[in-house]
Amino acid sequence: MIIIKTIAIIPARGGSKGIPRKNIKKLCGKPLIGHIIETALNVKEIDRVIVSTEDAEIAEVAQKFGAEVPFIRPEELARDETPTLPVLQHTIKYLEENENYTPDIVVLLYTTSPLLSYERISEGIELLKEGDFDSILSVVEDRGHYWVEKEGNYERLYPIELKNRQLTKSLFKENGAIYICKRDLLMEENEIVGENVGFLVMEERESVDIDEPLDFEIAEILMKKYNSHYK
């Protein structure tokens, strides 16, 4: 029997311009990061839940909720402009060099998706395992009409030809909630999303992304509406 090792990595910087100390700001009485940690810990396919942070307070809160914080992220990987890829690669490299632990599948989760369910994450992992994919990303269906600015004017971008709604092909928009990929894609091809990507289609209400203060209010309303635990 082949054992597939799967880890979840949750990046959580201390700095946040839009909402100061966002990752530990309370949502429904619980630090924001606590929601995604508890969700990840409930996914049966995930073996380890690891938080990557440069912030001591965030590290303490993350450990309180059951996540591992095996290192403090280097400051050069915690700047505003730092992309996610090197943060994930740093985590994998640390585990391989210091613990002799090499995961097969990496699940990238963000604190800013508190309405994400463990069932959705599990669905995404199984989709990666069963399909011919190197990566999975979560999306929402989008049937909007789009225009683009061009040379001081606007032109229709999509759909080029107007049809009845039911005849128009859907677009799919990344919602930033889940990214799942194979370890080799991350470490050898330097990609989070590969060429053989599968879509995990989610509902709009699952896709709330905490970026502005108003998003906290919206998330709290939805959590109280759809989760009896917070009523």
N, C-alpha and C positions, 0 to 999 in steps of 0.2 A: 504494500500500500504506500503510495507516494504522499508524503505530508507536505502540504503547501502552507508556508508561513506567510501570514498577512499582518501587516502593522498599519495603524493609523497614525498620521503625523498631523499635529495641530500647531501651525505657526501662530505665535501670539507676542507681538512686540509691546513694549511698554509705552512707546510714543504713539500718539494719535492726534492728528490736527483737528478733525471734525468733532470728535467727542473725546475730551481728555480722559485718560485711563479707561477707555472703552471696554477693554477685555475683562475688567473686573467690576464694571458698573453693574448695579443690581437690575435684574429684569425679573419681575414676578417674585421678588425677594431673594433671588439667587444671582451670584456673579454670572455675567454673560458666558464666560468660558466654562462654567460649571454645567450649563445645559448641553453643550456639544460633547463634553467629556462623558457625562452620564449616558448620552445617546450612544456614543461609540463603545462604551463598556458593555452595552446590551446587545451588541452585534456578535452573534456566536462565531462568525467566521474570522473575527479579528482577534489576534493573539496578544497584541500589545498596543497600548494607547500612549503615545509619546508627545509631549508638548515641547516645542522648541521656542525658547524665550531668552532674552538677555536681562530680564527684569526679575529681581529676587522676590518681590511681592507676588507677581503673577505665578512664579514657580511654586511658591508656598501654597497659593490657592489651588493651583492645578493638582498638586500632590494631595491636598486635603480631599479633593473630589475623586481621587483614585488613579490619576494619570501618572506616568513615569516622567521624571525630568532628569535624565541621566547626565546632562551637561548644561552649562550656561552658554548660550549662543554668543559667539564672538561679536564684538561691537561692529566690526566691518560688515557683518551680515544682518545688521539690525537698523540700517539707515532707511529713510523714507523711500529712496530710489532702488532699494535692494529687491530684485525679482524673487519669485518663489522658488524657482528651480535650484539655485545654489544652496538655499536653505534646506531643501529636501536632500540634496546630495551630501551636504555636511552631516545630516543626521544618519544617513545610510553608511557613510564612510566611518563615522564615529562607532556605530554598532559593529561594523565589520572589523575594525582595527582594535577596538578596546574590549569587545565582548565575544568576538568570533561568531557573530550572529549575522546571517545574511537572509533577509526576507525575500520572498518570491513576488509578493504583491504589495504595493504601497497605496494606501488610501489617504488622499489629501482632504482634510476637513477644515473648515473655517469657523471661528467663534461667531462670526456674523450671520450664521444660518441656524438660529435657535429653533426653528420650527421643523427642521429636518428630522425625519423619523428613522429609527434603527432598521425598520423594515425596508425602507428605501435603500439604505446603505447595503444591506444584505442582498437586496435585489441586484444592485450594481455589481457587487463582487461575484455573484453567481453568473451574471451576464458575461463578465470577463472570462470566467473559467469555462463556461460552456460554449461560447462563441469563438469565432476566429478573429479575436480582437487583441490588440496590444494595449488598448486604453479604453476607458469609458468616461464620458462626461455627462453631467446632468444638464438638461435643457427644458425649456418651455416652448410649447407650440405657439406660433405667432402668425396670425392671418391678416396682419396689418397691411396698409398701403403706404409706400415710402417714396419720398422725393429727395433729391440731392441737389445742393447748390452747384451751379456750374456757370462760370464767367458772368457773374452778377445776376444770373437768372436761376430758375429752378426747372429741373426736368424729372419726369417720372423714373424712378429707379426700379420699383417692383410693385405690382406686376406690370410688365411692359404693355401687355394687352389686357384690358379690363374684361373680366368674365364674371359670371355668377359666382358667389362666394363658394358654393360647393364644388365648383370646377377649378378653383384656384389652388395650386399646390401650397401647402403650408411651408413657412420658414421655421427654422428652429434656432432659438436664441439661448446661448449659454447663460445659466443663472448663477454660476459660481458656487453652487452648494457642494458638489461632489466631483472629485477627479480621482480616478482609479487607474493605475497603470502597473505594468510589469517592471520589476527592478532593473532589468537590463535596458529597458527603454530610457529610464532615468540616468543610469550611470554610464552607459556605453554610447547611447545615441543623443544624449543631452536634450531629451524632450520629455514633456509631461503628457502631451497628446500626440499620438503617433499617426501613421497613415491609415492603419486599420482600426478606426475608432467606432465604438458603439454608443448609441444615445440612450440615456435613461430619461424618459419623458416624465416631467413632474407637473403638478398643478401649480397655478399662480400663488395660491395661499401658502404653499410649502416653500416658496422661493423668496420670502422676505429677506432682504439683505440689510443688516444694520450698518448704516453709513452716516446718517444724520440723526439729530435728536428726535425728530418726528418718527423715525423708524422704530425707536424704542416704544413709543406709544402705540403704533400700529401692531407691533409684535405682541405687546401685552394684551391688547384687545383680542387678537386672534388666538393666543395661547389660552386665554380664559374661555373663549368660545368653543374651541375644539379639544381642549384637554381638561378633563374634569378635575385633575389634580390641582389646578390653579384657580378653580372657581371658589 
